[in-house]
Amino acid sequence: MDDSRSQTFATSSGLVTIHSSPSRPRSAKRLEGRHHAFLAAHWLELKAASHGGYQEYGPGAVVLWRESRPRRWRPRPFESERLWYATQLHSLPGGGGVRFDGWEARLIETYEPSREAVIVLVEADRLAGYLVRGPLPPAAAREQSGTGLN
């Protein structure tokens, strides 16, 4: 991902690198720090969900969705029932008004499932996709997190 911006976090399971779209609007960039912290903190579970989705359906993205934008003064966490695996971003349930530039769709076609995961956060009409790379192989991530397929 030559055109992306990246940030690396030290977590208890090792280094997690998160790549962000280079063309994100300024309003979405403000949330990026919170998104990065969330992705790094939940890397094991997200990688396990990504690996399970890939085994079942092929290349795709783990999608976390909520109907409204988070409030600055009281952000809500993503709810587990709003997590799914999508193989095509143009058909996101409830995402009719969501606009994206195609960077996230290209990630689905080019990421390396054994080492990376495509994670898409949808908040109301905003979509933010990330390519996340971490240290654990998929089987170890699933076993350590205790996550199974829904």
Secondary structure in CASP SS format (residue, H / E / C, confidence):
PFRMAT SS
TARGET T0000
AUTHOR 0000-0000-0000
METHOD secondary structure of the structure
MODEL  1
M C 1.00
D C 1.00
D C 1.00
S C 1.00
R E 1.00
S E 1.00
Q E 1.00
T E 1.00
F E 1.00
A E 1.00
T E 1.00
S C 1.00
S C 1.00
G E 1.00
L E 1.00
V E 1.00
T E 1.00
I E 1.00
H E 1.00
S E 1.00
S C 1.00
P C 1.00
S C 1.00
R C 1.00
P C 1.00
R H 1.00
S H 1.00
A H 1.00
K H 1.00
R H 1.00
L H 1.00
E H 1.00
G H 1.00
R H 1.00
H H 1.00
H H 1.00
A H 1.00
F H 1.00
L H 1.00
A H 1.00
A H 1.00
H C 1.00
W H 1.00
L H 1.00
E H 1.00
L H 1.00
K H 1.00
A H 1.00
A H 1.00
S H 1.00
H H 1.00
G H 1.00
G H 1.00
Y H 1.00
Q H 1.00
E H 1.00
Y H 1.00
G C 1.00
P C 1.00
G C 1.00
A E 1.00
V E 1.00
V E 1.00
L E 1.00
W E 1.00
R E 1.00
E C 1.00
S C 1.00
R C 1.00
P C 1.00
R C 1.00
R C 1.00
W C 1.00
R C 1.00
P C 1.00
R C 1.00
P C 1.00
F C 1.00
E C 1.00
S H 1.00
E H 1.00
R H 1.00
L E 1.00
W E 1.00
Y E 1.00
A E 1.00
T C 1.00
Q C 1.00
L H 1.00
H H 1.00
S H 1.00
L C 1.00
P C 1.00
G C 1.00
G C 1.00
G C 1.00
G C 1.00
V C 1.00
R C 1.00
F C 1.00
D C 1.00
G C 1.00
W H 1.00
E H 1.00
A H 1.00
R H 1.00
L H 1.00
I H 1.00
E H 1.00
T H 1.00
Y C 1.00
E C 1.00
P C 1.00
S C 1.00
R C 1.00
E E 1.00
A E 1.00
V E 1.00
I E 1.00
V E 1.00
L E 1.00
V E 1.00
E E 1.00
A C 1.00
D C 1.00
R E 1.00
L E 1.00
A E 1.00
G E 1.00
Y E 1.00
L E 1.00
V E 1.00
R E 1.00
G C 1.00
P C 1.00
L C 1.00
P C 1.00
P H 1.00
A H 1.00
A H 1.00
A H 1.00
R H 1.00
E H 1.00
Q H 1.00
S H 1.00
G C 1.00
T C 1.00
G C 1.00
L C 1.00
N C 1.00
END
